[in-house]
Amino acid sequence: MGMLQEFKEFAIKGNAIDMAVGIIVGAAFGKIISSLVADVFMPPIGVLIGGVDFTKLAYTLKDAAENAPAVTLNYGNFIQSMVDFTIIAFAIFMAVKFLNSLKKTEAAVPTAAPEPSKEELLLTEIRDLLKDRK
């Protein structure tokens, strides 16, 4: 089997397509959460802690020279990324928890016991007749 044929079979499998859709939706979800963090959550947090904008926190390692920009350690961006990650992870956790609760309620619905087959009914009748003989 040629490599092109193998790739074609791989690409059109349902799992590969589902995975691609999941990655695309995940990337879009990440952008939404990043915007939520940056535009909704961080401004009030910044006001509460004294107007600090995490993304502007930096430590200057070397001041700017004539043609060279300053060398800075931008630890504020790292803090912002940690906050973004925490909120995204929590949102995904809540979504998975919600989906799992839907599965549990769906599985918790009791189903009626299946009707016994003709053979089982006949064997039950034979058993009962044998008990009565004794």
Buried (B, 14 or more C-beta within 10 A) or exposed (E): EEEEEEEEEEEEEEEEEEEEEEEEEEEEBBEEBBEBBBEEBBEEEBEEEEEBEBBEBEEEEEEEEEEEEEEBEBEBBEBBBEBBBEBBEEBBEEEEEEEEEEEEEEEEEEEEEEEEEEEEEEEEEEEEEEEEEE
